[in-house]
């Protein structure tokens, strides 16, 4: 079943499209690593007057980037393993039973 799935993904180019999407999402979340602390800092600055603890952290927090880092690394690793599984080893030739067709 795994061989049939691999053959279907490689020959129909669905695997290539899925890999492209995974790598694009990984790169996008890598970019979010740098924008998430800035976005959260702006949000905290905007709503500081409404919060009970007005003396909360005023600077950039690198903890805001950790979820995006985890997403980026996991997507890129998943894409790499799928790339190795699908395309580094050539497909095995499909064996067809032609013995019944010989007359």
C-alpha positions in Angstrom: 0.0 0.0 0.0 2.8 2.4 0.8 4.4 1.7 -2.6 1.2 2.4 -4.3 0.8 5.7 -2.4 4.4 6.7 -3.3 3.8 5.9 -7.0 0.5 7.9 -7.0 2.2 10.9 -5.4 5.2 10.9 -7.7 3.5 10.2 -11.0 0.6 12.6 -10.6 2.7 15.5 -9.2 0.5 15.8 -6.2 3.6 15.0 -4.1 5.5 17.9 -5.7 2.7 20.3 -5.1 2.3 19.2 -1.5 6.1 19.5 -0.9 6.0 23.0 -2.4 3.2 24.0 -0.1 5.0 22.5 2.9 8.2 24.4 2.1 6.4 27.6 1.4 4.6 27.4 4.8 7.8 26.6 6.5 9.5 29.7 5.0 6.4 31.8 5.8 6.5 30.8 9.5 10.2 31.4 9.5 9.5 35.0 8.5 6.8 35.2 11.2 9.6 34.5 13.8 10.8 38.1 13.2 7.4 39.7 12.9 5.6 38.0 15.8 7.5 39.9 18.6 6.9 43.2 16.9 3.2 42.5 16.4 2.8 41.5 20.0 4.8 44.5 21.3 2.5 46.8 19.3 -0.6 45.0 20.6 0.7 45.3 24.2 1.5 49.0 23.7 -1.9 49.7 22.2 -3.9 47.9 25.0 -1.6 48.9 28.0 -4.2 51.3 29.3 -6.9 48.7 29.4 -4.8 46.1 31.2 -4.8 45.8 35.0 -1.0 45.5 35.1 0.2 48.6 33.3 3.7 47.8 34.5 4.0 44.7 32.3 7.0 44.1 30.1 7.5 46.9 27.7 10.2 45.5 25.4 10.3 42.8 22.8 9.8 39.3 24.1 11.5 36.5 22.3 8.9 34.1 23.7 6.5 35.4 21.1 8.7 33.9 18.4 9.0 30.4 19.9 5.6 29.0 18.5 6.5 30.2 15.0 10.0 28.7 15.3 8.5 25.4 16.3 6.0 25.5 13.4 8.7 26.5 10.9 11.1 23.7 12.0 8.5 21.1 12.1 7.1 22.0 8.6 10.6 22.1 7.1 11.6 18.8 8.6 8.4 17.1 7.4 9.0 18.5 4.0 12.5 17.2 4.0 11.5 13.7 5.0 8.8 13.6 2.4 11.2 14.8 -0.2 13.7 12.0 0.7 11.0 9.4 0.7 9.4 10.5 -2.6 12.2 11.6 -4.8 15.7 10.4 -3.6 15.1 6.8 -4.4 13.8 6.0 -7.9 10.5 4.3 -8.3 10.6 0.6 -8.7 9.2 -0.6 -12.0 5.6 -1.7 -11.9 5.3 -5.5 -12.3 2.3 -6.5 -14.5 1.1 -9.9 -15.0 1.3 -10.5 -18.7 1.4 -14.3 -18.5 -2.4 -14.6 -19.1 -2.2 -12.3 -22.1 0.4 -14.5 -23.9 -1.3 -16.9 -26.4 
